[in-house]
Amino acid sequence: MPSMQLRRDDVIVGVDTHKDNHVAVAIDGFGGRLGDIVVPTTIAGFEELLAFCLAFVGSAGRLIGFGVEGTGSYGVGLARYLRNHGYDVHEIARPARAAERRLAGKNDTIDAEHAARQLLAGHGLSTPKTADGAVETIRLVKIAYDGAVQARTTAMITLKATLATGSEALRAELETLTDHKLILVCAALEGPTPLPPVRRGAPAVVVLGDPDVAMRHVLSSMAKRWLALHEEAKAHAASLKALTAAAAPQLVEAVGVGCDTAAQMLITAGDNANRIKSEAAFAKMCGACPIPAGSGKTNSRHRLYCGGNRQANAALYRVVIVRMRWHQPTIDYVARRTAEGMSKREIIRCLKRYLARELFRLLPAPDAIAKRVNGELEIAA
């Protein structure tokens, strides 16, 4: 690693993570390969991996750190275990390896060795999220909320598509209703009485004699599903609102930023938001930074950055659209930029970059998040 004077008896480890097992390769401080190991994704496996690595450390050597692929997915458990034992863990970016694979091939051991050498060189490294605090709780609740909302939308689309194939009389009765009224009316449709189950624990059987009866039964079933998902989404939204308000009250109070957007910003930064060194780095994480694309006489040209967290980018977009309608400073900025000849799309890109800077400064420190959330929970109890 460039910032540290390494010795031959130092050890650097790269890990290629998978669902059922992890593959690790250890190299010394000069890049010499020491060995490899495959361990299961259990505590016993993590202990075996750590013991394997420590066995290579010389009397004056050090276990420098671990370069782990996928610290936010399959490698999250290993990264947490190593951090809890006091070792440095670095997220290794997965580079484009097409040329390397043509020359050296590809397998898990090669990938793990590549991660170790990437850590040794200090290229493509980032600090992984700790995923052990209030922000991780918010992330999990948001997963459930987004899933319920998506399933609710699917249920409504399916119900309307099914209704379009119904009888003319049924369509005339239902198609003019608003969405909420349609759901309530469909849920109240009467279908055939189910037969008693043939044995204990077996589902009741509904005998559907003709298509009209089946249509009413199916519409009622879909509407009840929508209502159940609606209640689930409301419950998750209430939890999300309470958690984000406790974790980042200043962020929630920003113009155009609701609990959903605040939650996404917190999730993007992680529990250890101090891992992000500048507002420019945060803007790049949100996909809102301009990329230089100049050459020769057009050296001042920039292009759109299509990387970063796309959910965070979408959240920034929603806030910008709200501010363009209701926030007077933003309205004035849009008018000035429009007079200068910029298109609406270009103005939105500029506003997203400014917004990323503003929201980064409103992100709370990790210790502040823990204190606020714990305090809110104590008051609620």
C-alpha positions in Angstrom: 0.0 0.0 0.0 1.5 3.3 -1.1 1.0 5.2 2.2 2.7 2.5 4.3 6.3 1.1 4.4 5.8 -2.6 3.9 8.2 -5.5 4.8 8.4 -9.0 3.3 6.9 -10.6 6.5 3.8 -8.4 6.3 0.6 -10.1 5.0 -2.1 -8.7 2.8 -5.2 -10.8 2.1 -7.7 -10.7 -0.8 -11.1 -12.4 -0.6 -13.6 -13.3 -3.3 -16.9 -13.8 -1.6 -19.8 -16.0 -2.5 -23.1 -17.2 -0.9 -21.8 -20.5 0.5 -18.0 -20.1 0.7 -15.3 -17.5 0.5 -11.9 -17.8 -1.3 -8.9 -16.0 0.2 -5.4 -15.5 -1.1 -2.6 -14.2 1.1 0.5 -12.3 -0.3 3.5 -10.8 1.4 4.4 -7.1 1.6 6.5 -7.5 -1.6 3.7 -9.2 -3.6 4.9 -12.8 -3.2 2.0 -15.3 -3.1 1.8 -17.1 0.3 -1.2 -19.4 -0.1 -4.9 -19.7 -0.5 -7.9 -21.2 1.3 -11.6 -21.8 0.8 -13.8 -21.5 3.9 -17.6 -21.7 4.5 -19.6 -18.6 5.2 -20.0 -19.3 9.0 -18.3 -18.0 12.1 -16.2 -21.2 12.2 -15.2 -20.5 8.6 -14.3 -16.9 9.4 -12.1 -18.1 12.3 -10.4 -20.5 10.1 -9.7 -17.8 7.5 -8.2 -15.5 10.1 -6.0 -18.2 11.6 -4.8 -19.1 8.1 -3.7 -15.5 7.5 -2.1 -15.0 10.9 0.0 -18.1 10.4 2.0 -16.3 7.6 2.8 -13.2 9.8 6.4 -13.2 10.8 7.9 -12.2 14.1 8.2 -8.6 13.1 5.4 -8.7 10.5 1.8 -7.3 10.5 -1.5 -8.4 9.1 -2.0 -5.2 7.0 -5.6 -5.6 6.0 -8.2 -7.4 3.9 -9.4 -6.5 0.4 -12.9 -7.9 0.1 -15.2 -8.0 -2.9 -18.9 -7.5 -2.1 -18.8 -6.1 1.4 -22.4 -5.0 0.9 -23.7 -8.4 -0.1 -22.1 -11.8 0.3 -19.1 -10.4 2.1 -21.0 -8.3 4.7 -20.7 -11.0 7.5 -16.9 -11.5 6.9 -16.3 -7.8 6.9 -18.2 -7.3 10.1 -16.3 -10.2 11.8 -12.9 -8.8 10.7 -13.7 -5.3 11.8 -14.9 -6.5 15.2 -11.5 -8.2 15.6 -9.7 -5.0 14.9 -8.5 -5.5 11.3 -8.8 -3.0 8.4 -11.3 -4.0 5.7 -11.4 -2.4 2.3 -14.0 -2.7 -0.4 -12.4 -3.8 -3.7 -14.0 -2.4 -6.8 -14.7 -5.1 -9.5 -12.8 -3.8 -12.5 -13.4 -4.7 -16.2 -11.3 -7.9 -16.5 -11.9 -8.9 -20.1 -8.3 -8.5 -21.2 -6.9 -10.1 -18.0 -9.2 -13.1 -18.3 -8.2 -13.7 -21.9 -4.5 -13.9 -20.8 -4.7 -15.5 -17.3 -8.2 -17.1 -17.2 -10.7 -16.6 -14.4 -11.6 -18.5 -11.3 -12.3 -17.6 -7.6 -8.6 -17.9 -6.6 -7.5 -15.6 -9.4 -10.1 -13.1 -8.4 -9.0 -13.3 -4.7 -5.4 -12.8 -5.6 -6.4 -9.8 -7.8 -8.1 -8.3 -4.8 -5.0 -8.7 -2.7 -2.8 -7.1 -5.3 -5.3 -4.3 -5.7 -5.1 -3.6 -2.0 -1.3 -3.8 -2.1 -1.2 -1.2 -5.0 -3.9 1.0 -3.3 -6.1 1.1 -6.4 -9.9 1.1 -6.5 -10.3 1.0 -2.7 -13.1 2.3 -0.6 -14.2 2.0 3.0 -17.2 -0.3 3.3 -20.4 0.5 5.2 -20.4 -0.9 8.7 -24.1 -1.8 8.4 -24.5 -2.1 12.2 -26.6 1.0 13.2 -29.7 3.0 12.7 -29.1 3.5 9.0 -29.0 -0.2 8.5 -32.4 -0.4 10.2 -33.7 2.3 7.9 -32.4 0.3 4.9 -34.2 -2.8 5.9 -37.5 -1.0 6.5 -37.2 0.7 3.2 -36.7 -2.6 1.4 -39.9 -3.8 2.9 -41.7 -0.5 2.1 -40.5 -0.5 -1.5 -41.5 -4.1 -2.0 -45.0 -3.5 -0.6 -45.5 -0.4 -2.8 -44.3 -2.3 -5.9 -46.5 -5.3 -5.2 -49.5 -2.9 -4.6 -48.9 -1.2 -7.9 -48.7 -4.6 -9.6 -51.9 -5.7 -8.0 -53.8 -2.6 -9.3 -52.4 -3.0 -12.8 -53.4 -6.7 -12.9 -56.9 -5.9 -11.6 -57.5 -3.3 -14.3 -56.1 -5.6 -17.0 -58.4 -8.4 -15.8 -61.4 -6.1 -15.6 -60.8 -5.1 -19.3 -61.8 -8.7 -20.3 -64.9 -8.8 -18.2 -68.5 -8.5 -19.4 -69.9 -5.2 -20.7 -72.2 -4.8 -17.7 -69.4 -5.3 -15.2 -67.1 -3.0 -17.0 -69.8 -0.3 -17.3 -70.3 -0.6 -13.5 -66.6 -0.5 -12.5 -64.4 1.2 -15.1 -65.7 4.8 -14.3 -64.7 4.5 -10.6 -61.6 6.1 -9.1 -58.9 3.7 -8.1 -59.7 3.7 -4.4 -63.4 3.4 -5.0 -62.7 0.6 -7.5 -60.7 -1.3 -4.9 -63.5 -1.0 -2.3 -66.2 -2.1 -4.7 -64.3 -5.0 -6.0 -63.3 -6.2 -2.5 -67.1 -6.3 -1.7 -68.0 -8.4 -4.7 -69.7 -11.6 -3.6 -68.4 -14.9 -5.0 -69.4 -18.5 -4.5 -69.3 -20.0 -1.0 -66.2 -22.1 -0.6 -66.6 -25.8 0.1 -65.4 -27.1 3.5 -61.8 -28.4 3.5 -61.4 -32.1 2.9 -59.0 -32.4 5.8 -57.7 -30.3 8.6 -55.3 -27.7 7.4 -56.2 -28.1 3.8 -57.3 -24.9 1.9 -61.0 -24.3 1.2 -62.0 -25.1 -2.4 -64.0 -22.5 -4.4 -66.0 -24.0 -7.2 -66.2 -21.5 -10.1 -69.0 -22.5 -12.4 -68.8 -19.9 -15.1 -66.6 -17.0 -16.3 -68.8 -14.3 -14.7 -68.6 -15.9 -11.3 -64.9 -16.5 -11.7 -64.4 -12.8 -12.7 -66.1 -11.5 -9.6 -64.2 -13.9 -7.4 -60.8 -13.0 -8.9 -61.5 -9.2 -8.8 -62.4 -9.5 -5.2 -59.3 -11.5 -4.4 -57.0 -8.9 -6.1 -58.7 -6.0 -4.4 -58.3 -7.6 -1.0 -54.6 -8.2 -1.8 -54.3 -4.5 -2.7 -55.9 -3.5 0.6 -53.5 -5.7 2.6 -50.5 -4.4 0.7 -51.7 -0.8 1.2 -51.9 -1.3 5.0 -48.5 -2.9 5.0 -47.0 0.0 3.0 -48.6 2.5 5.4 -47.1 0.7 8.4 -43.6 0.7 6.9 -44.0 4.3 5.9 -44.8 5.3 9.5 -41.7 3.4 10.7 -39.6 5.0 8.1 -40.8 8.5 9.0 -40.1 8.0 12.7 -36.6 6.5 12.1 -35.5 9.2 9.6 -36.8 12.0 11.8 -34.9 10.7 14.7 -31.7 10.0 12.8 -31.5 13.2 10.6 -34.0 15.9 11.6 -32.2 18.6 9.7 -32.2 16.5 6.5 -35.9 15.8 6.7 -36.6 19.5 7.2 -34.9 20.5 4.0 -37.1 21.9 1.3 -38.6 19.1 -0.9 -36.9 16.3 1.2 -39.4 13.9 2.7 -38.7 10.8 4.8 -38.3 8.6 1.7 -35.6 10.9 0.2 -33.9 11.4 3.5 -33.8 7.6 4.0 -32.2 7.1 0.6 -29.6 9.7 1.3 -28.7 8.1 4.7 -28.6 4.6 3.1 -26.2 5.9 0.4 -23.9 7.4 3.0 -24.2 4.4 5.4 -23.9 4.3 9.2 -20.3 5.5 8.9 -20.9 8.6 6.8 -17.4 9.8 7.7 -16.0 7.3 5.2 -17.0 9.9 2.5 -14.2 12.4 2.4 -15.9 15.3 0.6 -19.1 16.6 -0.9 -17.7 15.9 -4.3 -17.2 12.2 -3.4 -20.8 12.1 -2.2 -22.0 13.7 -5.4 -20.2 11.0 -7.4 -21.8 8.3 -5.2 -25.2 9.8 -6.2 -24.3 9.9 -9.9 -24.6 13.8 -9.9 -21.0 14.8 -10.8 -19.9 16.1 -14.2 -17.1 14.1 -15.9 -14.4 15.9 -18.0 -14.7 14.9 -21.7 -12.7 17.6 -23.4 -9.9 17.3 -25.9 -8.0 19.9 -28.0 -10.1 23.0 -28.6 -13.0 21.6 -26.6 -11.1 21.1 -23.4 -13.8 22.6 -21.2 -16.4 20.0 -22.2 -18.1 17.7 -19.6 -20.4 14.8 -20.0 -23.0 13.1 -17.8 -21.8 10.5 -15.2 -24.0 7.4 -15.5 -22.5 5.6 -12.5 -23.2 5.9 -8.8 -26.2 4.9 -6.8 -29.2 5.3 -9.2 -31.8 5.3 -6.4 -30.0 8.2 -4.8 -29.8 10.0 -8.2 -33.6 9.5 -8.6 -34.2 10.9 -5.1 -32.2 14.0 -6.0 -34.2 14.4 -9.2 -37.5 14.3 -7.3 -36.3 17.0 -4.8 -35.2 19.2 -7.7 -38.5 18.9 -9.5 -40.3 19.9 -6.3 -38.0 22.9 -5.8 -38.4 24.0 -9.4 -42.1 24.4 -8.6 -42.2 25.7 -5.0 -38.7 27.0 -3.9 -38.2 30.6 -4.9 -34.4 30.6 -5.1 -34.5 27.5 -7.4 -37.2 29.2 -9.5 -35.0 32.3 -9.9 -32.0 30.1 -10.8 -34.0 28.3 -13.4 -35.1 31.6 -15.0 -31.5 32.9 -15.0 -30.1 29.8 -16.6 -32.9 29.6 -19.1 -32.1 33.1 -20.2 -28.5 32.1 -20.7 -29.6 29.5 -23.2 -29.4 26.3 -21.1 -31.9 23.5 -21.6 -34.2 22.3 -18.8 -32.3 19.0 -18.7 -28.9 20.8 -18.3 -30.4 23.0 -15.5 -31.7 19.9 -13.7 -28.2 18.3 -13.8 -26.7 21.5 -12.3 -29.4 21.6 -9.6 -28.8 18.0 -8.7 -25.1 18.7 -8.2 -25.8 21.7 -5.9 -28.4 19.7 -4.0 -25.9 16.8 -3.4 -23.6 19.4 -1.8 -26.4 20.8 0.4 -27.7 17.4 1.5 -24.1 16.1 2.3 -23.7 19.0 4.7 -26.9 18.0 6.4 -25.9 14.4 7.0 -25.4 13.8 10.7 -22.2 12.4 12.2 -22.4 8.6 13.0 -22.3 9.2 16.8 -25.1 11.7 16.5 -27.3 9.2 14.7 -26.9 6.6 17.4 -27.6 9.1 20.2 -30.7 10.6 18.6 -32.2 7.2 17.6 -31.5 5.7 21.1 -33.0 8.8 22.7 -36.1 8.6 20.6 -36.6 4.9 21.4 -36.2 5.6 25.2 -38.8 8.4 25.0 -41.2 6.1 23.0 -40.7 3.3 25.6 
